[in-house]
Amino acid sequence: MDTKYRDRSRIILLSVLVILAGSFSVHGSPHPCCPDEPELSYLLSPQPSQKFHYLVRYETFFSNVLGKEKGFFIILPEDFYQSPKVRYPVLYLLHGYNFHRRGWSWKAQSKEEARGILCKAKEEEYHWLLHEDIAVIAYTMMDSKNRTYRELQGSLEDRFDELSRNGGLLKEDYTPKEIALSIISHNLHPGGNLDDPFHPIQKMIIILPDGDNGFYTDENEGKRLFPETKDQGACDGFRSEEYLNYSLFPFLRMKPGALGKYESYFLELLEYIDAQSIYRERLLPQRGIGGMSMGAFGAMKLGLKYQHLFQSVSSQSGLLDIGLLSDKWMLKMVLPEFLEVFGRLEPSRLPPGSSLDLKHIHPNNPVSLLKKKGIERLPRWIYFDYGEKEGYSWILEGNKNFEKALNERSRQIPVRPFNGNAEHNYQFWRSRSGNILRHHSDIFQGIFSAKP
């Protein structure tokens, strides 16, 4: 190709990207499910009056593995369009179990009613974005203007204040100042001087997939328990006749969205992202994976099974020893999808009619995978923690078993101010988000510095 023509083409391409960036930063990406959700509007369609703008996109792709359209959020670095030659590592963050899917009190006769339920519950792929506020925290920590922890904490407070004024915080949540204190003074830099230098984290692309209630695992038997879903769109539409009554108790109903090959689907999503032209030339080969609760189980399991795909792994309040989940009465009442994913769920029968398959649990159990891989000391690329007051014995004991397998001292996080009392909730996970992002950034930067 002629040099002048190639240079002229590059200038045109750069101009188009700049125009797209300006357009995107103003209009954002439309969200087809909950367009009136104020925090989604704030993040995806920022107004010129906003001081802080975020490059958050909502995208969909058709999963051949699941046979339906799936949605996901993607958070791009602030300079993604202005710096077309810069490449970034990718961090996948997996959400936890959605208790709202059981439909105890939900009744939907139409697609609109189903969408209303989805928007009211704000679960699944929304969790990291609307509960843990990961975009706000990540952008603050990637901002080179914040050179001390004091500046970082002040910037977080300013961002959460604007978020609150735009309807982005629940009434029962902490104040912007308390949230910033929790993230910085009580977790990321506890006991340190706020005037200590802060080094911004590695700029990265963050992807928030929708894993339904599938435990990021290929379902054991591959059978269909639910009637055919009429709406195969990404908004998880459903109608009352599509519920599954999985017990003799009439109020125990479950909405479709757990059965299928969810590990294969996640690997399919990785391939999809890598193949997209808008990202293909912008991605570094480094990937991280993390999650909370069920998502932490998925992240640790996938990170250990596919070490060639992920260079860093993090777990918050994770199900790290699923062998502890053996009480079929508890499972059928609380986590019925677990019974089907890792065994056999018998609808309209008491729990003794269902069964677990230990042969399917063992190869997907993080503790078992550690032993299989011969990992006896905590590798630098793995990070995990859990709260002092999780409230679920299988999480507390599972993390302790994980510690024991690694000859590791306690990773338990005590109760600190404004961190949700170290319980199994979004306030606790949000307070630790800075630590999680720092972990993945350190690993990414360590990989980079090791190269010539």
FIMARDREN-910397 format. One record per residue: x, y, z of N, C-alpha, C, O in turn; residue in three letters. Coordinates in steps of 0.2 Angstrom, whole numbers, plus 5000, padded with zeros to 4 digits. Example, Ala and Ser with C-alpha at 12.3 -4.5 7.8 and 13.67 -1.06 7.14 Angstrom:
506649725039506249785039506649845039507149835042ala;506449895035506849955036506450005039506750065040ser;
This chain:
500449945000500050005000500450065000500950065003met;500250114996500650184996500650215003500150215006asp;501250245004501350275011500950325012500650335018thr;500850375007500450435008499650405009499350435013lys;499450355005498850335006498650305013498150315016tyr;499150265015499150235022499050285027498650275032arg;499450335027499450395032498850425032498550445037asp;498550435025497950475025497350435028496850455031arg;497350365027496850315029496850315037496350315040ser;497450325040497550325047497250385050496850385055arg;497350445046497050505049496350505048495950525053ile;496050475043495350465042495050425048494550445051ile;495350365049495150325054495150355061494650345065leu;495650385062495750425069495150475070494850485075leu;495050515064494450565064493850525066493450555070ser;493650475063493050435064493050415071492450425074val;493550385074493550365081493450425085493050415090leu;493750485084493650535088492850565088492550575093val;492550565082491850575081491450525085490950545088ile;491550465084491250415088491250425095490750415099leu;491850435098491950445105491550505107491250495113ala;491550565103491150615106490450595106490050615110gly;490150565101489450545100489350495106488750505109ser;489750445107489650395112489650425119489250405123phe;490050475120490150495127489450535129489350545135ser;489150565124488550605125487950555125487550565130val;487850515120487250475119487250405123486750375125his;487850375124487950315127487650255123487450265117gly;487550195126487250145123486550135125486450125132ser;486050125121485350115124485250045127485549995125pro;484950045133484849985136484149965135483649995137his;483949905132483349885130482849855135482249855135pro;483149845141482749815147482449865151481849865153cys;482849905154482649955159482850025157483350055161cys;482550055152482850115150482650175154482950225154pro;482250165159482050215164482450215170482350255175asp;482850165171483250155177483750215178484150225173glu;483650255183484050315183484850305183485250345180pro;485050255187485850245187486050225180486650235178glu;485650185176485850155170485850215165486350225161leu;485350265166485350325161485950365163486350395158ser;486150375169486750415171487350385169487850425166tyr;487450315168488050285166488150275159488650295156leu;487550255156487550245148487450305144487650305138leu;487050355147486850405143486950475147486550505149ser;487650485148487750545152487550615149487550625143pro;487350655153487150725151487750775151488150765155gln;487750825147488250875147488350905153488950925155pro;487850905158487950935164488350895169488550925174ser;488450835168488750785172489550805172489850825167gln;489850805178490550815179490950755177491450765174lys;490650695178490950635177490650595172489950585172phe;490950575166490650535161491050465161491650455163his;490650415159490950345159490750315153490250315150tyr;491250275150491150235144490850165146491250115146leu;490250165147489950095149489450085143489050125141val;489550025140489049995135488749935137488949895141arg;488149935134487749865135487749835128487449865123tyr;487949775128487949735121487649665122487549645128glu;487449635116487149575116487449535111487749555106thr;487449465112487649415107487249355108486949335113phe;487149325102486749255103487249205104487649185101phe;487049165110487449115112487149045109486649025110ser;487549015105487348955102487348895107486948855106asn;487748905112487748855117487148855121486848795123val;486848915123486248915127485648925122485048905125leu;485748935116485148945111484749005113484149005111gly;485049065115484649125116485149185116485749175117lys;484849245116485249305116485449315123485049315128glu;486049335124486349355131486549425131486849445126lys;486449465136486749535137487349535141487349495146gly;487749585141488249595145488449675145488349705140phe;488749695150488949765151489749765150490049715152phe;489949815146490749825145490949895147490649945145ile;491449895151491649965154492349975151492849945152ile;492350025146492950045143493350095146493050145150leu;494050095146494450155149494250225146493950225140pro;494350275150494150335148494450365141494050395137glu;495050345140495350365134495350315128495750315123asp;494850265128494850205124494850235116495150205112phe;494350285115494350305108494850365106495050365100tyr;495050395111495550445110496250415109496650455106gln;496350355111497050325110496950265107497050205110ser;496850265100496650195096497250145096497150095094pro;497850165098498450125097498550085104498950035104lys;498250115109498350085116497950015117497350015115val;498249965120497949905121497949895128498249915132arg;497349855130497249845137497149775139496849735135tyr;497249755145497049695148496349695149495949745149pro;496049635150495249625151495149595158495449545160val;494649625162494449595168493749575167493349615166leu;493549505168492849485169492649475176493049445180tyr;492149505178491849505184491149475184490749495181leu;491149415188490549375188490049385194490249395199leu;489449395192488949415198488749345202488949295200his;488349365207488149305212487449285210487149295205gly;487249235215486549205214486049255215486049305219tyr;485449245211484949295211484349255214484049215211asn;484249275220483649245224482949265221482449235222phe;482949325218482349345215482049295209481449305208his;482449255207482249215201481749165203481449135198arg;481649155209481249095211480549115211480049075211arg;480349185210479649205209479149185214478649175213gly;479349195221478949185226478349225226477749205227trp;478449295224477849335224477749375217477349415216ser;478149355212478149385206477549345201477549285201trp;477149385198476749355193476749395187476649455187lys;476949365181477049405175476549365170476649315168ala;476149405167475649385162475949405155475649385150gln;476349455155476549485149477349505149477649505154ser;477549515143478249535142478449595146478949605149lys;477949645146478049705150478149695157478549725161glu;477649655160477649635167478349605169478649615174glu;478549555165479149525166479749575166480249565171ala;479749615162480249665161480249715168480849735170arg;479649725170479649765176479949735182480249765186gly;479849665182480149625188480849635187481249635192ile;481149625181481849625180482149685183482649695186leu;481849745181482049805183482049825190482449855193cys;481449795193481349805200481849775204482149795209lys;482049705202482549665206483249695205483649685210ala;483449715199484049735198484649685200485049705204lys;484549625197485049575199485449555193485449585188glu;485849505194486249465189486749515186487149545189glu;486649525179487249565176487249635178487649675177glu;486649665182486649725184487049735191487249795193tyr;487249685194487449685201488149725202488149775206his;488649705198489249745198489149815196489549855199trp;488749835192488649905190488249945194488450005196leu;487649915197487249955201487249945208486949985212leu;487549895210487649885218488349895220488449935225his;488849865216489549875218489849935215490349955217glu;489449965211489650035207490350025205490850075206asp;490549975201491249955199491450005194492050025194ile;491050035190491250085185491550145188492050175187ala;491150175193491350235197492050215201492450265200val;492150165204492750145208493350135203493850165204ile;493250105198493750085193493950155190494650165189ala;493550195187493750255184494150305189494650335187tyr;493950305195494250345200494950315201495450355202thr;495050255202495750225203496150225197496750215198met;495850235191496250235185496450305183496850315178met;496150355187496250425185496950445188497150445194asp;497350475183498050495185498150555189498650575192ser;497550595189497550655193497550635201497750685205lys;497350575203497350565210498050535212498250475210asn;498450575215499150555216499250535223499850515225arg;498750545228498850525235498150495237497650505233thr;498250455242497550425244497050475247496450465246tyr;497250535249496850585251496450615244495850615244arg;496850625239496450645233496050585230495450605228glu;496250525231495850465228495150465232494650455229leu;495250475239494650465243494150525242493550515241gln;494450585241494050645239493750635232493150655231gly;494050615227493750605221493250555221492750555218ser;493350495225492750445226492150485229491550465226leu;492250525234491650555237491350595232490750605232glu;491750635228491350685223490950645218490450655216asp;491250585216490950545211490250515214489750515210arg;490350485220489750455223489250505224488650495224phe;489450565226488950625227488550635221487950645221asp;488950645215488550655209488150595207487550605205glu;488350535208487950475207487350475211486750465209leu;487350495218486850495222486250545220485650535220ser;486550605217486050665215485750645209485250675207arg;485950585205485650565199485250495200485150465196asn;485150485207484650425208485050365208484750305208gly;485750365209486150305209486250265215486550215215gly;486050295221486150265227485450245231485050285231leu;485450195234484750175238484750215244485250245247leu;484150235246484050275252484350245258484550285262lys;484350175259484650145265485450145264485750115269glu;485750165259486450155258486850205262486550255265asp;487450195262487850245266487950315262487750315256tyr;488150365265488250425261488850425257489350385258thr;488950465252489550465248490150465252490650435250pro;490250515257490850515261490950455265491550425265lys;490450415267490550355271490750295266491150255268glu;490450295260490750245255491450255253491850205253ile;491650325252492350335250492850315256493350285255ala;492650335262493050315268493050235269493650215270leu;492550205267492550125268493050095263493450055264ser;493050125257493450095251494150105252494550065251ile;494350175254495050195255495250185262495750145263ile;495050215267495350225274495250155278495650135282ser;494650115276494550055280494749995276494649945279his;494949995270495049935266495649945262496149905263asn;495649985257496249995253496850015256497449985254leu;496850065260497450095264497350095271497350155274his;497150045275496950045282497550065286498050035286pro;497450115291497950135295498550175292498950195295gly;498450185285499050225282498850305282498350325284gly;499350335280499350415280498950425273499250405268asn;498450465273498150485267498550525262498350525256leu;499050555265499550595260500050545257500450575254asp;500050485259500450435255500350435248499750445246asp;500850425244500750425237500350365234500350315237pro;499850385230499450335227499650325219499750375216phe;499750265217499850255210499250225207499050165208his;499050255202498450235198498450165196499050145194pro;497950125196497950055193498050055186497950105182ile;498149995183498249985176497549995173497049975175gln;497550035168496950045164496749975161497149945158lys;496149965161495849895159495149895156494749945158met;494949855152494249845150493949795155494249745157ile;493349815157492949765162492349745159491949785156ile;492249675159491649645156491249615162491449575166ile;490549625161490149605166489649555163489049585161leu;489749495163489249445159488649435163488649445169pro;488149405160487549375163487649305164487549265159asp;487749275170487749205171487149175173487149115175gly;486549205173485949185176486049155183486449175187asp;485749095184485849055190486248995189486048945192asn;486648995184486948925181487548905184487848855182gly;487848945190488448925193489048915188489548885190phe;488948955183489548955178489848885177490448875176tyr;489348835176489548765176489048735171488448745170thr;489348685167488848645162488448595166488648555170asp;487748605165487248565169487348495168487548475163glu;487248455173487448385174487148345169487548305165asn;486548345168486148295163485948325156485848295152glu;486048395156485848425150485148425148484948425142gly;484648405153483948405151483548465152483848515155lys;482948475149482548535150482048515155481648475154arg;481948555160481448555165480948605163480348595165leu;481048655160480648715159480248705153480548675148phe;479648735152479348735146479748785141480148825143pro;479648775135479948825130479848895131479248915132glu;480348935132480249005133480049045127480349035121thr;479549085127479249115121479749175119479849185113lys;480049205124480449265122481149245123481449235128asp;481549245117482249225118482749285118483349275117gln;482449345119482849405119483249405126483249365130gly;483749455126484149465131483949495137484249495143ala;483249515137482949545143482649495148482349515153cys;482749435147482549375151481749385152481549375157asp;481449395147480749395147480449325149480749275147gly;479849325152479549255154478849275156478649325157phe;478449215156477749225157477549175163477949125164arg;477049185166476849135172476849065170477049025174ser;476649045164476648975162477348945161477448885161glu;477848985161478548965160478848955167479448925167glu;478548965172478848955179478848875180478448845177tyr;479348855184479348785186479148785193479548815198leu;478648745195478548735202478948665204478748615202asn;479448675208479948625209479848585215480248545217tyr;479248605219479148575225478448555227478048585223ser;478248525232477548515234477248575237476648585237leu;477748625239477548685241477348735235477748745231phe;476748755235476448795229476848865228476848885222pro;477148895233477448955232478248945230478548995229phe;478448885230479148875227479148865220479148815217leu;479248925216479248925209479848955207480148995210arg;480148935201480748955199480748975191480448945187met;480949035190480949065183481549035179482049015182lys;481449025173481948995169482649035169482549095170pro;483149005168483749035168484349005172484749045175gly;484348935173484948905176485148845173485748825174ala;484748815169484948755166485248765159485048805155leu;485848735158486148735152486948735153487148715158gly;487348745148488048735148488348805149488548835145lys;488348825156488548895157489248905158489548955157tyr;489648845159490448855158490548865151490948905149glu;490248825146490448825139490148895136490448925132ser;489648915139489348985137489849035139489949085135tyr;490149035144490649085146491249085142491549135140phe;491449025140492049015136491849045129492249075125leu;491249035127490949055120491049135120491149165115glu;490849165126490849235127491549265126491649315123leu;492049235129492749255128492949255121493249305118leu;492749205117492949195110492549255106492849285102glu;491949265108491549315105491949385106492049425101tyr;492149405112492449465113493049475109493249525106ile;493449415109494149425106494049425098494549455095asp;493449405096493349405088493049475086493149485080ala;492849515090492549575088493049625086493549645089gln;492849655080493349705077493549765081494149785081ser;493049785085493149845089493649835095493949885097ile;493649775097494049755102494749715100495249715104tyr;494649675095495149625093495849655093496349625096arg;495949715090496649745090496749785096497349815097glu;496349795101496449835107496549795113496649825119arg;496549725113496549685119497249655119497549625115leu;497549665125498149625127497949555129497449535130leu;498449505128498249435130498149425137497949365139pro;498249475141498149465149497449465150497049515148gln;497149415154496449425156496449405164496849365167arg;495949435167495849425174495149405175494749425171gly;494949365180494249345182494149355189494549335193ile;493549375191493449385198492649385199492249385194gly;492449375205491749375206491549375214492049375218gly;490949385215490649375222490149325223489749305218met;490249285229489749235230489749175225490249145224ser;489149165221489149115216489649135211489949095208met;489749205209490249225204490949215206491349205202gly;491049215213491749205216491849125215492449105213ala;491349085216491449015214491649005207492148965205phe;491249035203491349025195492049055193492449025190gly;492249115196492949145195493549095197493949085193ala;493449075203493949025205494048965202494548935200met;493448935200493448865197493748875190494148835188lys;493448925186493748935179494448955179494848935175leu;494649005184495349025184495848965185496348965183gly;495548915190496048855191495948805185496548775184leu;495448795182495348745177495748775170495948735167lys;495648835169495948865163496548915164496448975163tyr;497048895167497548945169497848975163498249025164gln;497848945157498148975151497749035149497949075145his;497049035151496649095149496649155154496549205152leu;496849145160496749195165497449195169497649155172phe;497649265170498249275173498149295180498649295185gln;497549315182497349335189496649315191496249315186ser;496549295197495949275199495749305206496249315210val;495149325207494949355214494249325216493849305211ser;494149315222493549285225493349325231493749335235ser;492749355231492449385237491849345239491349325236gln;491849315246491349285249491149225244490549205243ser;491649185242491549135237491349065240491449055246gly;490949025236490848955237491448915235491448885230leu;491948915239492548885237492648815239493148775237leu;492148785242492048715244491348685243490948685248asp;491148675237490448665235490248595238489648575238ile;490748555240490648485243490248495250489948445252gly;490248555253489848565259489148575258488748565262leu;488948585251488248595250487948525249487848505243leu;487748495254487448425253486748415256486448355256ser;486548465260485848455263485348475257485248525255asp;485048425255484548425250483948465252483648495247lys;483748465258483148505260483348585260482948625257trp;483948595262484148665261484248685254484048745252met;484548645250484648665243483948675239483848725235leu;483448625240482848635237482448695239482048725235lys;482548715245482148775247482548835246482148885245met;483248835245483548895244483948905238483948955234val;484248845236484648855229484448795225484848745224leu;483848785223483648735219484048725212484148665210pro;484248775209484648765203485348725204485548685200glu;485648735210486248695212486048615211486548585209phe;485448595214485348525213485348505206485548445205leu;485048545202485048525195485648525191485848485187glu;486048585193486748585189487148535191487548505187val;487148515198487648465200487348395202487548365206phe;486748385200486348325201485748315197485748325191gly;485248305201484548295198484048325202483948305208arg;483648375199483148405203482448375201482348375195leu;482048345205481448315204480848365206480748385211glu;480548395200480048445202479448405205479248345205pro;479048455209478448435212478548365217478048325218ser;479148365220479248305224479648335230479948385229arg;479648305236480048325242480748315240480948275236leu;481248345244481948345243482248275242482648265238pro;482048225246482348155245482248135238482648085236pro;481848155234481748135227482348165223482448135217gly;482648215225483248245221483848215223483848185229ser;484348225219485048195221485548235219485548265214ser;486148225222486748265220487248215217487248155219leu;487648235212488148185208488848205210489148255208asp;489148175215489748185217490348185212490848225212leu;490148145207490648145201490648205197491148225194lys;490148245198490048305194490348365199490548415196his;490248355205490448405210491148415211491448465210ile;491548355211492248345212492648385207493048425209his;492548375201492948415196492848485195493148525191pro;492248505198492148585198492148615205492048675205asn;492448585210492548605216493248645217493748605216asn;493248705219493848745219494348705224494948705222pro;494148685229494648655234494948585231495548575231val;494548555227494748495224495248505218495748475217ser;495048565215495548585209496248605212496748595208leu;496248635218496848655220497348595221497948595220leu;497048545224497348485226497548445219498148425219lys;497148445214497348415208497848455204498248425201lys;497848515205498448555202499048555206499648585204lys;499048525212499648525216499848595219500448605221gly;499348635220499448705223499448705231498848685233ile;499948715234499948705242500148775245500048775251glu;500348825241500448885244500048935240499948925234arg;499848995243499449045239499849075234500349105235leu;499649065227500049095222499849175222499349195224pro;500349205219500249285219499649305215499349355216arg;499449255210498949275205498249265208497749285205trp;498249235214497549215217497449265223497849275227ile;496849295223496649335229495949315231495549305227tyr;495849305238495149285240495049315247495549325251phe;494449335249494349355255493549345257493149325252asp;493349345263492649335265492549375271493049395275tyr;491949385273491749425279491749385285491549325285gly;491849425291491749395297491049365299490949325303glu;490549405296489849385298489449365291488949395290lys;489749325287489449305281488749275282488249295278glu;488649245287487949215288487749145285487249125286gly;488249125281488149055278488749015280489349025278tyr;488548955283489148915286489548885280490148875281ser;489248875274489548845269490048885265490548865262trp;489948955266490449005264491049015269491649015267ile;490849015275491349025280491848965280492448965280leu;491548905281491948845281492248825275492848805275glu;491948845269492248835263492848875262493348845259gly;492848935264493448975263494048955268494648955267asn;493848935274494348905279494648845276495248825277lys;494248795273494548745269494948765264495548725263asn;494848815260495248835255495948865258496448855255phe;495848905264496448925267496848865269497548865269glu;496548815272496948755274497348715269497848695270lys;496948715263497248685257497948725255498348695252ala;497948785256498448825254498948845260499448885259leu;498848815265499248825271499248905272499848935274asn;498748935272498649005272498349035278497848995281glu;498549085281498249115287497549145285497349145279arg;497149165290496449185289496449245284496849295284ser;495949245279495849295274495149325276494849365272arg;494949315282494349345285494349415286494849445289gln;493949455283493949525284493449545290492849535290ile;493749575295493349595301492849655300492849685294pro;492349665304491849715304492249785304492649795309val;492149825299492449895299491949945298491349925295arg;492050005299491550055298491250055290491750055286pro;490650055289490350065283490550015278490550025272phe;490649955280490749895275490249845276490349785274asn;489649865277489049815277489149765283488849705282gly;489549785288489649735294489949675292489849625295asn;490349675286490649615284490149555283490349495284ala;489549575281489049525279489049505272489449535268glu;488649455270488549435263488149485259487549475258his;488349545258487949595255488449645250489049645251asn;488049685246488449725241488849775245489349795242tyr;488649805251489049855254489749825256490249865256gln;489749765258490349735260490849725253491349745253phe;490549695248490849685242491149755239491649755236trp;490749805239490949865236491549895240491949925237arg;491449885247492049915251492749885249493249915251ser;492649825247493249785245493449785238493949755235arg;493049825234493149825226493849855225494149835220ser;494049905229494749935227495249885228495749885224gly;495249845233495749795234495749745228496249725226asn;495149725226495149675220495449705214495849675211ile;495249775213495549805207496249815207496649805202leu;496549825213497249835214497549765213498149765210arg;497249715215497549645214497649635207498249615205his;497149635203497149625196497649675192498049645188his;497649735194498149785191498849765193499249765188ser;498949745199499649725201499949665197500449665195asp;499449615196499649555192499749575184500249555181ile;499349615182499449645175500049675174500449665169phe;500249725179500849765178501449725179501949735176gln;501349675183501949625185502149585178502749575177gly;501549565175501649535168502049575163502449555160ile;501849645163502049685158502849705160503249705155phe;502949715166503649735168504149675167504749685166ser;503849615167504349555166504549545158505049515157ala;504149585154504349575147504849635145504849685148lys;505249615140505749665138505449725135505849775133pro;
